[in-house]
């Protein structure tokens, strides 16, 4: 008999965790029927285009009335498993569950409040021990939680690194490189450093811009392509203006199909302060784009040595500048790193392997 799994996110726009939900729901076997819960029409439309049944509930504030509506929905639809993605969706899922519905809490990153003793840590700690299972997207995320939340039972904590959906990726249509470059006024011989994601302080794009400014002091035929939107967008533009390099940085804003912009990148740079295992890293590797990353959680596990890309020893401008110069001067060597990373991604991070393991977990907790 098919079991219904309700996946909950607290946002209404596509980002890393939301993409993980899409990949899971689109690839579950007929043993499981996925239902997605999100907070906005944009994400609902994206999921529905993937054939995923989706409903809107705004649970980010944990409003009791919204939780009650979600509880009634779960009961009416005979939900068998609730799979919450990150902290608040997991709490909402538990509050909306009845005693016979197991709840999985899926952690996609680390949170600084775990190091303190504030209300959020206490609330999370109270619920964390009640979940049927906790999933971390990398070993470092798991270790972080076990270090700062002593109430977690390590036997109810597993690691499932984010996976890549090659089946979907191979069917995506993108425009030719020269068409996209012409649209963005990029010359054929320009070297393109790139970033894709939300423009928020956590992503540390200011560091990337400062490092890029140093690169421009030695090389003129380079561009920085920033794909995405967020609260920091105007501040980052002001920073670029202040440095006198605004004409060298392209802000595209939010793009639905990021792959055709990634396709023209010569090197992807992740400057984040902290992460779990960013889906954009997997996407970059799948497109054979060389990687430079700050030393954040799951990236260290995927790019485990210089054989696969560059992970900075410490997150600072000097290290980032050195790595970016290396990418400029040693393009063939970086292409080999990208090829090695692709092989590792294909062998160890394929969605089919991930789904098989996840469905076993589902069956074990029912």
Number of C-alpha atoms within 10 A of each C-alpha: 6 10 17 18 21 23 26 30 28 25 21 20 18 18 16 18 23 23 17 20 20 23 20 21 24 17 18 16 14 10 11 19 18 26 20 22 27 25 19 16 14 13 22 22 15 18 26 14 10 13 12 18 16 21 18 19 19 19 24 17 12 15 11 13 10 17 22 15 13 23 20 15 15 22 15 9 12 13 22 21 26 29 28 27 24 21 23 21 27 28 26 26 31 26 17 23 24 15 8 10 20 21 29 28 28 25 23 25 24 20 14 9 13 19 13 11 10 10 11 14 17 15 13 17 18 14 17 23 17 19 21 18 22 25 23 27 24 25 18 22 24 23 16 17 22 15 13 17 18 11 16 20 14 15 8 15 20 17 17 18 20 24 24 26 23 16 12 11 13 9 8 10 10 13 11 11 16 13 11 16 15 11 9 14 10 20 14 11 8 15 20 21 26 24 26 24 23 22 24 16 13 12 19 18 24 21 18 23 22 17 20 24 20 16 17 14 8 9 12 11 14 19 21 26 23 24 20 19 18 13 11 17 18 12 12 18 18 13 16 20 13 10 12 11 17 16 10 17 21 17 17 14 16 16 14 9 11 16 19 17 22 25 17 20 25 21 26 24 27 27 25 21 15 19 23 24 28 24 19 20 24 21 21 24 26 21 17 23 27 29 29 24 22 24 21 25 23 25 22 19 14 20 23 14 12 10 15 24 27 25 24 19 11 12 18 14 18 13 16 27 19 15 21 23 16 14 23 19 11 11 14 11 15 26 20 16 23 24 21 18 26 22 15 16 20 16 10 14 21 17 19 17 13 19 19 13 12 16 15 10 14 19 12 8 13 13
